[in-house]
Amino acid sequence: MSKLLYIKASPMGKLSYSTTVADAFVEAYKKSHPKDQVKTIDLFSANIPEFDFVAASGKYKVMRGKPHSPEEKQAWDKVIATIAEFKDADKYVLAVPMWNFSIPYRLKQYIDVIVQPGQTFTVDSGGNYKGSVTGKPAFVVFARGGEYAKGTPAEQYDQQSKYVESILRFMGFTDIRSLMVEPTLAGGPEVAEQKRNAAIEKAKQMAGEF
Ligand SMILES: Cc1cc2nc3c(=O)[nH]c(=O)nc-3n(C[C@H](O)[C@H](O)[C@H](O)COP(=O)(O)O)c2cc1C
């Protein structure tokens, strides 16, 4: 039995393109893997720890090998619990909107919490980084209002798929399967619907092989 963690980064619920395509993937996955467990984190309603002064000081203490103050320990325990929930999964599904060419702030907050030395990556005395989340596949649906296809002038603005794929690789992921839903705005509602339906069909296919 595998555990799949489904992370939703859009606040738009059933109106979200990334969520509805990722939902179709997860539903198809459940059918083809009936014994597996699926856990969902909706980042706009989940209680993700703030990465404020105390949490950041806690991080620097870890990096410098210094003990935590009681306040830092309390904040750091919440960080560790969030990381433990993340690392407990065997497979990952992410639904990610493009916001200002990048990602919604709640996903960035989650990343700032879970990407921690000694937890999701290590650094050796020579300054070499190594991801600790290894041997686990990730499926990511990226929704964008415009179009940012590879090889087009718009590609340079895509700090969404490039960043998410890069931070996943930094944490150790090597099997990253992506699906784009675009344009969800620029081509009008009919084009958006066509693109969503095509992406749903592709997602269902990809779920069987996940
Ligand atoms: C705050 C905000 C910023 C956005 N910025 C961009 C952007 O930079 N480029 C773009 O193509 N679309 C942008 N959009 C449009 C979204 O990418 C588009 O609506 C997409 O479908 C959102 O994903 P979702 O449907 O899963 O929520 C933005 C939307 C919002 C709400």
The ligand as an SDF file (V2000), in Angstrom:
LIG
                    3D

 31 33  0  0  0  0  0  0  0  0999 V2000
   -3.1260   36.7980   -8.2140 C   0  0  0  0  0  0  0  0  0  0  0  0
   -3.1190   36.2190   -9.6020 C   0  0  0  0  0  0  0  0  0  0  0  0
   -2.0140   36.4060  -10.3980 C   0  0  0  0  0  0  0  0  0  0  0  0
   -1.9600   35.8550  -11.6930 C   0  0  0  0  0  0  0  0  0  0  0  0
   -0.8440   36.0140  -12.4440 N   0  0  0  0  0  0  0  0  0  0  0  0
   -0.7610   35.4300  -13.6660 C   0  0  0  0  0  0  0  0  0  0  0  0
    0.4230   35.5350  -14.4510 C   0  0  0  0  0  0  0  0  0  0  0  0
    1.4210   36.1280  -14.0650 O   0  0  0  0  0  0  0  0  0  0  0  0
    0.4340   34.9610  -15.6820 N   0  0  0  0  0  0  0  0  0  0  0  0
   -0.6370   34.2700  -16.1570 C   0  0  0  0  0  0  0  0  0  0  0  0
   -0.5440   33.7400  -17.2710 O   0  0  0  0  0  0  0  0  0  0  0  0
   -1.7660   34.1500  -15.4370 N   0  0  0  0  0  0  0  0  0  0  0  0
   -1.8550   34.6970  -14.2080 C   0  0  0  0  0  0  0  0  0  0  0  0
   -3.0000   34.5640  -13.4510 N   0  0  0  0  0  0  0  0  0  0  0  0
   -4.0950   33.7370  -13.9810 C   0  0  0  0  0  0  0  0  0  0  0  0
   -3.9890   32.3040  -13.4570 C   0  0  0  0  0  0  0  0  0  0  0  0
   -2.7310   31.7280  -13.7530 O   0  0  0  0  0  0  0  0  0  0  0  0
   -5.0770   31.4270  -14.0850 C   0  0  0  0  0  0  0  0  0  0  0  0
   -6.3390   31.9450  -13.7260 O   0  0  0  0  0  0  0  0  0  0  0  0
   -4.9510   29.9740  -13.6590 C   0  0  0  0  0  0  0  0  0  0  0  0
   -6.0170   29.2470  -14.2140 O   0  0  0  0  0  0  0  0  0  0  0  0
   -4.9680   29.8530  -12.1340 C   0  0  0  0  0  0  0  0  0  0  0  0
   -4.9510   28.4970  -11.7280 O   0  0  0  0  0  0  0  0  0  0  0  0
   -6.2740   27.8510  -11.0720 P   0  0  0  0  0  0  0  0  0  0  0  0
   -7.3440   27.9410  -12.1290 O   0  0  0  0  0  0  0  0  0  0  0  0
   -5.8820   26.4570  -10.7680 O   0  0  0  0  0  0  0  0  0  0  0  0
   -6.6080   28.6420   -9.8390 O   0  0  0  0  0  0  0  0  0  0  0  0
   -3.0700   35.1100  -12.1780 C   0  0  0  0  0  0  0  0  0  0  0  0
   -4.2050   34.9450  -11.3440 C   0  0  0  0  0  0  0  0  0  0  0  0
   -4.2110   35.4720  -10.0770 C   0  0  0  0  0  0  0  0  0  0  0  0
   -5.4340   35.2670   -9.1990 C   0  0  0  0  0  0  0  0  0  0  0  0
  1  2  1  0
  2  3  1  0
  2 30  2  0
  3  4  2  0
  4  5  1  0
  4 28  1  0
  5  6  2  0
  6  7  1  0
  6 13  1  0
  7  8  2  0
  7  9  1  0
  9 10  1  0
 10 11  2  0
 10 12  1  0
 12 13  2  0
 13 14  1  0
 14 15  1  0
 14 28  1  0
 15 16  1  0
 16 17  1  0
 16 18  1  0
 18 19  1  0
 18 20  1  0
 20 21  1  0
 20 22  1  0
 22 23  1  0
 23 24  1  0
 24 25  2  0
 24 26  1  0
 24 27  1  0
 28 29  2  0
 29 30  1  0
 30 31  1  0
M  END
$$$$
